[in-house]
Amino acid sequence: MQPRGNQPADVTTAVPKVIRVAAALSWRFLVVVGALYVIGIVVGRLAAVVIPVAIALLMSALLAPAVRHLVAWRVPRALATVVVLVGGLAVVGGVLTFVVTEFVNGLPALQAQVGRSLDTISQWLQKGPLHVSPQQVHEYLNRIVATIKENQASITTGALSTAATVGEALTSMLLALFTLIFFLYDGDGIWRFVLRGLPANVRGRMDVAGRRGFASLVNYVRATAVVAVVDAVGIGIGLWGVGVPLAVPLSALVFLGAFVPIVGSVVAGTVAVLVALVANGLIPALIVLGVVIAVMQLEGHVMQPLLMGRAVKLHPLAVVLAIAAGTVVGGIAGALLAVPLLAVVNSGIRSLLAQHEEPSAEPATAQPPEPEQSRAAGTERETGTDVESSG
């Protein structure tokens, strides 16, 4: 193009199309990465608020269907919320009390077996192939005691920081409980308030995507709870059969660990094997290891594909990478919340991308408790969209 007068020539057409497209994608990618970085900084600064709210959302996904059923039976919503919340807290409190009681009762037996195991190890070190003298064994023990005494100040500081952490944990629990009450009682109103901040032309589509995301979260929590129960019962029976002390607390640890998919069960099972090794010896530990491997195989090849795969429709590699990223960013809380967040985002994006498809003849198998299914179906008809079922 020839310049006119003092006007510069338009060199855009001289740039190859591949470079122009690459440049356009690059600056958009940088904008997205920058936005995610800013969001990450804000979430990190507000972790004391974000994490309790996220946990309350997970709990609401577990308890909201019960509230919805009670409301369908013409129970007032306030009463239904109180009944479900009190019942859930009673169950959790009873289980925790039982676990703590079993731990306290089994601790003396564990200490006695650990003492016998240490004596056995000491005898093996002296009479086994290493031929360690008794003086060397006592020297090693004295070094351990001296190391503990030398680091007493840091241990005390760690205990004080742990006490502060416990106080923060209690505050977070109260915030999560307070938030859960409002999620169960007025989840519909909260969601409508959020939608008011969106443009009117996309409000209906975001409404449907949000419902599908919550439905995916409900399915995820249900499937995870079933998998956790199976893991805890299977490994607990194996621990009880071998005679490992603290079988019930270890089973509870397996149950809690199962809420971090793949990684949590492996870590909890490893702890169970180590306790069996220290308390009962090598052969019982190998038996417990076999039980843990069998349960993990059942989870990985039967439970996960049938339940978790249908619930969230995520590839196992995506689950592992999400857990790894969540652990790096947010530690244990990040590992716990990474997969549910990925499931919700995946379901919502798939719903948004389905706008040009034909309406589906099959209704969703799982709906959020509020608004009701009829309203969700009406929104789908109004927007003329096809939303895939996440169940």
N, C-alpha and C positions, 0 to 999 in steps of 0.2 A: 504494500500500500504506500502510495506516494504522499508525503506530508503536504498539507495545505498551509501556505504562509509560514507562520511560526509554530504551528501545531506539531508536536512530536509524532512520529510514526507509531502506529499500533503494532507492537511486536508480538501480540498474543498469538496470532495465527502462525507466527514463525516457530513457536514452541511446540514440539511434538505432543500429540494428544496423550500419550502414555505419561509424559512428565507432568502435564497439567492435571491429569486424574490422580497421579501419585501425590502431587502437591496438595490437592484438595483433600484427599484422604488423610494425609499426614497432619495438616493443621487441625482437622476435625478430631483426629486421634489424640493430638496433644491437648486439645481443649477437654476432651472426655477424661483423659488421665489427670489433668490438672483439677478438674471438678471432683473426681474420686479422691484425689489426694487431700483436697480441702475438706471433703466430707469425712475422710478418715481422721484428720486432725481434730475436727469438731467432735466426732464420736469418741475419740480417745480422751479429750478433755472432759467430756460429759459421761464417761464410762460409768460413774457411780449412779447415774440416772438411767442411761440407756440399757445397761445390763438388767437391772430389776424390771424395767418395762418389758424387755424382750422375754424374760422368764415368765412374767405375768401373761404375756401373749401366748406362750407355749402352754401354760396351765389353763388358760381360757379355751384353747383349742381342745384340751382334754375334757374340760368340765362343761363347756357351753352346750354340747349336744344334750346333756342331762337336763340342763335348765330349759332347753327348747322343748324336750319331751314333757316336762312338768307343766310348762305353759300350755302346751297342746291339750293337756288333761285339765285345763281351766284352773290351774293353780296360779295365784297372783305372782307376777314376775319378781316382786320384792321377796315374797316368801320362798319362791323357788330358788332364788339366788342364795338366800340364807341357808336353806336346807342343803343344797349342793355344797356350798362352801364349808359349812360346819361339818357335814359328813366327810368331805375330802380331808379337812384338817384332822378330824378324829382318826381317820384311817392312817394318815401319815404319822400323826403323833403316836398312835398305838404301835405301828411298825417300828418307829425309831426307839420307843421305850423297850420293846421286846428285843431289838438288836443290841441296845446298850446293856440291858440286863444279862443277855446271853454272853456278851463280851466280858462283863465283870465276873460272871460266874465261871467262865472258861479260862480266865487269865491265870489263876494259880496252877491249873493243870498244864497250861502252855509253858509257864515258867519252869515247872518241874521237868517237863520233857525236854525243854531247851537245855537245862542243866545236864541232863543225862546225855544229850547229844553232844554237848561240848566236852564232856568227859570221854565219850567215845572218840571224838576227833583228836583229843589230846593223846589218848592211848594209841590211836592209829599213827599219829605223827612220831611217837616214840618207838613203836614196835614195827611200824610199816617200812616200806622201802626207803623213806626219807631218813629214818634213824635220827630224829631230832632229840636232843638230850632234854631232860626235865628242866635244867637250868635255862636253856634257850626258850622253852615254852613260857616259863615264868618271866623271863626277860621281855618277851613280846607282850605279855599281859601287862607288865609294869609300864612299858612304853605307851600302851593304849591308855592306861589310867593317867599317866603323866601328861599325855596329849590333851585329855579331857580337862585336867586341872589348868593347863596353860591357856586353854581357850574358854575358860569359865566365863570371862567377861563377855565374849562374843555370844556365848550360849545364853547368858542372862539377857543381853540386848535383844537376841532373837526371840526370847520368851516374851519380853515386853512388847516387841513389835507384833508378835502373834496375838497378844491380848488386844492391842489396838486394832489388828485385823479382825478379830472376833467382834469388837464393837462396831466396826464398819459393816461387817456381815449382818449383824442384827438390824442395823439401820436399813440396809438394802432389803432384808427380808420384810420389814414393815412396809417399805415403799412398794415392794412387789405385791404384798397382800392388799394394800390400799388400792393399787392400780387394778388388780384382779377383780376386786369388788365392782368397780365401775365398768370394766370390760364385760363382766357377766350381766350386770344390771342394765347398762345403757350402751351396749356395743353398737346398736343401730344408730343412735344419736351421734356417737363419736364418729362413726364412719360417714354419716351425712355431713357433719361439720367439716371433715377433711375434704370431701368432694366439693364443697362450696368454694374452695380456693382454686378450683380448676376451671378452665374455660368451658362454657356451656356446650360447645360443639364436640368436646371430647369427654364430657362428664359421664355419659352413658357407657361408653366403651371402657373407661377406667373403672366404673362401677362394676361391670361384669368381670374385668380382669382382677380386681380386688377380691371379688367373691370366689373366683376360681383359685386365687392364691391362698385364701383362707381355707378353702376346701382341701387343697393340697396339704396345708399344714395340719388340718384335722386328721387326714389319712396318715400322714407321717407320724404323728404322735401315737395314734392307735397302733400302727404297725410296730413302732419301736417298743411300745409297752409290751406287746405280745412277745416280741423277740427277747426282750429283757427278762420276762418271766420264765420263758423256756430255758434261757441260758442259766439263770439263777437256780432253777429247780434241778436241771441236769447236773450242773457242777456241784450243787449242794448235796445231792444224793451221793455223788462220787466221794466227796469229802467225808460225809457221814459214814459211808460204807468202809472207808479205809481207816476211820478213827482219828481223823485230823482234828485237833482242838479248834474252837472258834469256827465251826462249820457254818453256823447261821450268820455271824457277821461277815464272813468271807462271801457267802452267798448274796448277802445284801450289797457288798462291794461289787460283785459281778453284775447285779441288777442295775446299780447306778452307772457302772462303766459301760453297760450296753447302750446307754443313751448317747454315747459318742460312737457312731457306727464304725465297725471294723477294728479301730484302734483301741477303744475302751475295753472291749471284751478281751482282747489279747493282753493288755496290761493287767487287768483284774485276774485273769487266769494265771499269768506269770506270778503274781503275788501269792495266789493260792498254792502253786507248785513250790515256791520258795518256803512258805510256811510249813508245808508238808515235809520238805527236805530237812529243815532245821528241827522240826518237832518229832518226826517219825522215822526219818532215815531215807536212804536212797531208793529202796524198792517201793515203799508207799508213794514217794514223790514221783517215780516213774508211772505208777498206776494213775495218780492224779493227772499227770501230764497226758496220758492216753485218754482219760475222760475229757479233759479240756480240749484236746485235738478233735475228739469225736463230736463234741458239742459245737465247736467252731465249724467243723465240716457240715453239720446239720444246719447251722445258721447260714453259712455261705452258699450252700448248694440247694437248700430247700426253702428255708424261711425267708431269706433276703430276696430271691427271685419271685417267690409267690406273694409275699406281703409288701416288702419295701419297694420292689421294682414296680408293682402295680400302683403303689401309693404315690410315689414321687417321680417315677420314670426318669431316673438319673443313672448314668453309666457308673460302674464301680470306680473307674479312674477319676471321674469328676468328683465322686464322694471323697476319695483319698486326697486329691489335690485341695479340695475345699477344707478338709480337716487340717491339712498341713498349713495352708494359708491362714486359717483361723487361729491355729496354735501360735504361729509366728506373730500375728497381729495382736491377738487378745488372750493368749495363754489358754488356760482351761476353759474359761468362759467362751473364748473364740472358737475352740474346738467343739464345744457343746452347741453353739448357735450357728455354726457355719453351714451345716447341711440343711437345717430348716430354712435358713435364709435363702440358700441356693434353690431349694424346692419351691419356695414361694415366688422367687424371681423367675424361675423357669416356667412355672405355670402361668404367671401373669404375662410374660413375653409371648408365650405360645398363644394365649388368648388374644393379645393385641394383633399378632400376625395372622390370625384367622379371619380378618374382617372381609377378605375378598372371596372366601369360600362359601359354598352353599350351606344353608342352615342344617344342623345335624338333627336327625330324627330321634336320636337317643338322648334323654335328659342326663344331666350330671348325676353321678351316683353319690356324690357327697356335696352338701351345700353348707355354707356358713350358717350358724344359728340365727343370725339376724342380718339383714332382713329375711323374710320368709322366702321359701322356694317360689311361690307364685309371683312375688315381686321380681325375683331374679329372672324368671322366665319372661315376664312382661318386658323387662329391660332388654333382654335378648331380642324379642320380637321388634321392639322399637328401633333398636340400632341395626337390625338386620344382619346379625353376625352369627358366626358359628364358633362356639367355644367348646373346645375339646374337654372331655371329662378327665379330671386328674385322678380319679379313683380307679 
